[in-house]
Amino acid sequence: MSEEKVIEIKFDSSKEKIFIITKRYLTTQEMERYLELLSIMNKKNIFILPADLIESIKVIRDIKEEANSYEKLANELKFKRTFEK
């Protein structure tokens, strides 16, 4: 397996998790190799995530946050109009 497929590996020692961020979606065979390698290290909580999926999740979160802020603003304006009447 070549190194250029992996962007970064993050360890969460408090929860014993390993996150492997890849440049692209891995094939089943590539994923099995990673899992096989990491199973030797006795790591159970292993997450292999492609960078574009992570980016998509970030975009969705941003959209939700923006929508929530608009909804909050709309509710404040509605309350203000009710209060002013």
Contacts in CASP RR format, 6 or more apart in sequence:
PFRMAT RR
TARGET T0000
AUTHOR 0000-0000-0000
METHOD contacts of the structure
MODEL  1
MSEEKVIEIKFDSSKEKIFIITKRYLTTQEMERYLELLSIMNKKNIFILP
ADLIESIKVIRDIKEEANSYEKLANELKFKRTFEK
1 30 0 8 1.000
1 33 0 8 1.000
1 34 0 8 1.000
4 23 0 8 1.000
5 22 0 8 1.000
5 23 0 8 1.000
5 24 0 8 1.000
5 26 0 8 1.000
5 30 0 8 1.000
6 20 0 8 1.000
6 21 0 8 1.000
6 22 0 8 1.000
6 23 0 8 1.000
7 21 0 8 1.000
7 22 0 8 1.000
7 23 0 8 1.000
7 51 0 8 1.000
8 21 0 8 1.000
9 18 0 8 1.000
9 19 0 8 1.000
9 20 0 8 1.000
9 21 0 8 1.000
10 18 0 8 1.000
10 19 0 8 1.000
10 21 0 8 1.000
11 17 0 8 1.000
11 18 0 8 1.000
11 19 0 8 1.000
12 18 0 8 1.000
12 19 0 8 1.000
15 45 0 8 1.000
16 43 0 8 1.000
16 44 0 8 1.000
16 45 0 8 1.000
17 45 0 8 1.000
17 46 0 8 1.000
17 47 0 8 1.000
18 38 0 8 1.000
18 43 0 8 1.000
18 45 0 8 1.000
18 46 0 8 1.000
18 47 0 8 1.000
19 47 0 8 1.000
19 49 0 8 1.000
20 34 0 8 1.000
20 46 0 8 1.000
20 47 0 8 1.000
20 48 0 8 1.000
20 49 0 8 1.000
21 49 0 8 1.000
21 50 0 8 1.000
21 51 0 8 1.000
21 54 0 8 1.000
22 48 0 8 1.000
22 49 0 8 1.000
22 50 0 8 1.000
22 51 0 8 1.000
23 50 0 8 1.000
23 51 0 8 1.000
24 50 0 8 1.000
24 51 0 8 1.000
24 52 0 8 1.000
25 50 0 8 1.000
25 52 0 8 1.000
25 53 0 8 1.000
26 34 0 8 1.000
26 48 0 8 1.000
26 50 0 8 1.000
31 48 0 8 1.000
34 46 0 8 1.000
34 48 0 8 1.000
35 46 0 8 1.000
35 48 0 8 1.000
38 46 0 8 1.000
END
